[in-house]
Amino acid sequence: MHLLGLDQRCLNEGLTHGYFVQPTVFADVRNTKAIAREEVFGPVLCILPYTTEEEAIAIANDTPYGLSAYVSAPDLAHARRIARRLRAGMVHLNGARADHAAPFGGYRQSGNGREWGRMGFEEYLEAKSMFGYEEALAA
């Protein structure tokens, strides 16, 4: 695993007060390392090498988490095929941004329930089943 150096001059301007984490890129990371297996919230990127598309999908799904995934592919149809196989609550295709009308949330240990969109609204509702509500039909 290698920590890639960054140009610190442009990152420090105007950041004299508060707490900031510099963007960090780790290269040649193995999926056995904690940095690759944990949900890191911050400007951190781990680059994991792979040989085949199957291996890339297996690496992406080999985690107890599943909040978000990103797929870059030569065309949208290819990106969609890969995205369908990923165990993540949200998948961004070819650089697409999040849409607040779509549900926000993850799989497995990345949380249950959803925010945003119709599903986010439905989290605040309570369902009720009523049995025998209609008159019984005469036989």
C-alpha positions as CSV (number, residue, x, y, z in Angstrom):
1,M,0.0,0.0,0.0
2,H,1.3,3.4,-0.9
3,L,0.2,6.9,0.2
4,L,0.3,9.2,-2.8
5,G,1.7,12.7,-2.2
6,L,-0.4,15.8,-2.8
7,D,0.4,19.4,-3.5
8,Q,-0.3,21.0,-0.1
9,R,0.0,24.6,-1.2
10,C,-3.4,24.8,-2.9
11,L,-5.1,22.9,-0.1
12,N,-4.0,25.1,2.8
13,E,-5.2,28.5,1.5
14,G,-8.1,29.8,3.6
15,L,-8.1,26.8,6.0
16,T,-6.7,28.5,9.0
17,H,-9.6,27.9,11.4
18,G,-11.5,24.7,12.2
19,Y,-10.7,21.0,11.5
20,F,-9.9,19.8,8.0
21,V,-8.6,16.6,6.6
22,Q,-6.4,16.8,3.5
23,P,-7.6,14.7,0.5
24,T,-5.7,11.4,0.7
25,V,-5.2,8.7,-1.9
26,F,-3.9,5.2,-1.0
27,A,-2.7,3.1,-4.0
28,D,-2.1,-0.6,-4.4
29,V,-4.4,-1.4,-1.4
30,R,-5.4,-5.0,-0.7
31,N,-8.9,-5.8,0.3
32,T,-7.6,-7.3,3.5
33,K,-6.5,-3.9,4.9
34,A,-8.8,-2.0,7.3
35,I,-8.6,1.1,5.1
36,A,-10.3,-0.9,2.3
37,R,-12.8,-2.6,4.5
38,E,-14.2,0.2,6.7
39,E,-16.6,3.0,5.7
40,V,-14.3,6.0,5.7
41,F,-16.1,9.3,5.7
42,G,-13.8,11.9,4.4
43,P,-11.8,12.8,1.4
44,V,-10.1,9.4,1.1
45,L,-9.7,7.2,-1.9
46,C,-8.4,3.7,-1.9
47,I,-7.3,2.2,-5.2
48,L,-7.5,-1.6,-5.3
49,P,-6.0,-3.4,-8.3
50,Y,-8.0,-6.0,-10.1
51,T,-7.6,-8.1,-13.3
52,T,-11.1,-8.9,-14.4
53,E,-14.5,-7.3,-14.2
54,E,-15.6,-10.4,-12.1
55,E,-12.8,-9.8,-9.6
56,A,-13.7,-6.1,-9.4
57,I,-17.4,-6.9,-8.6
58,A,-16.3,-9.5,-6.0
59,I,-14.0,-6.9,-4.3
60,A,-16.7,-4.3,-4.3
61,N,-19.2,-6.8,-2.6
62,D,-16.7,-8.2,-0.1
63,T,-17.6,-5.8,2.7
64,P,-20.0,-5.7,5.6
65,Y,-21.1,-2.2,4.3
66,G,-22.9,-1.0,1.2
67,L,-23.8,2.7,1.3
68,S,-22.6,3.8,-2.1
69,A,-20.7,2.6,-5.1
70,Y,-19.4,4.2,-8.3
71,V,-19.1,2.6,-11.7
72,S,-17.2,4.0,-14.6
73,A,-17.6,2.1,-17.8
74,P,-17.2,2.7,-21.6
75,D,-21.0,3.0,-22.0
76,L,-24.1,3.4,-19.9
77,A,-25.5,-0.1,-20.7
78,H,-22.2,-1.7,-19.5
79,A,-22.3,0.5,-16.3
80,R,-25.9,-0.6,-15.6
81,R,-25.0,-4.3,-16.0
82,I,-22.2,-3.9,-13.4
83,A,-24.4,-1.8,-11.0
84,R,-27.1,-4.4,-10.9
85,R,-24.6,-6.8,-9.4
86,L,-23.3,-4.5,-6.7
87,R,-24.6,-4.8,-3.1
88,A,-24.9,-1.1,-2.4
89,G,-27.9,1.1,-1.7
90,M,-26.8,3.7,-4.2
91,V,-24.7,3.4,-7.4
92,H,-23.4,6.3,-9.3
93,L,-22.9,5.6,-13.0
94,N,-20.2,7.3,-15.0
95,G,-19.9,10.3,-12.7
96,A,-23.6,10.9,-12.1
97,R,-24.5,13.0,-9.1
98,A,-27.0,12.1,-6.4
99,D,-30.7,12.9,-7.0
100,H,-32.7,14.0,-3.9
101,A,-35.8,12.5,-5.4
102,A,-34.2,9.1,-5.2
103,P,-33.9,7.1,-1.9
104,F,-30.7,7.6,0.1
105,G,-29.5,4.7,2.2
106,G,-27.3,1.6,2.3
107,Y,-27.3,-2.2,2.6
108,R,-26.1,-4.4,5.4
109,Q,-24.2,-2.4,8.2
110,S,-24.6,0.8,6.2
111,G,-28.1,1.2,7.7
112,N,-31.7,0.2,7.3
113,G,-34.3,2.6,6.0
114,R,-34.1,5.4,3.5
115,E,-34.0,9.1,3.4
116,W,-34.9,11.4,0.5
117,G,-37.7,10.8,-2.1
118,R,-40.9,8.9,-1.6
119,M,-39.2,6.1,0.4
120,G,-37.7,8.7,2.8
121,F,-41.2,10.2,3.3
122,E,-42.7,6.8,3.9
123,E,-40.2,6.2,6.8
124,Y,-42.4,8.6,8.8
125,L,-45.7,6.8,8.1
126,E,-47.2,3.9,10.0
127,A,-49.1,1.2,8.2
128,K,-52.2,-0.4,9.5
129,S,-54.0,-3.6,8.3
130,M,-57.7,-3.9,8.9
131,F,-59.2,-7.4,8.6
132,G,-62.9,-7.9,8.1
133,Y,-63.3,-4.2,7.1
134,E,-65.8,-5.0,4.3
135,E,-69.0,-6.9,4.8
136,A,-68.7,-10.6,4.2
137,L,-70.1,-11.7,0.8
138,A,-73.2,-13.8,1.1
139,A,-72.6,-17.4,0.0
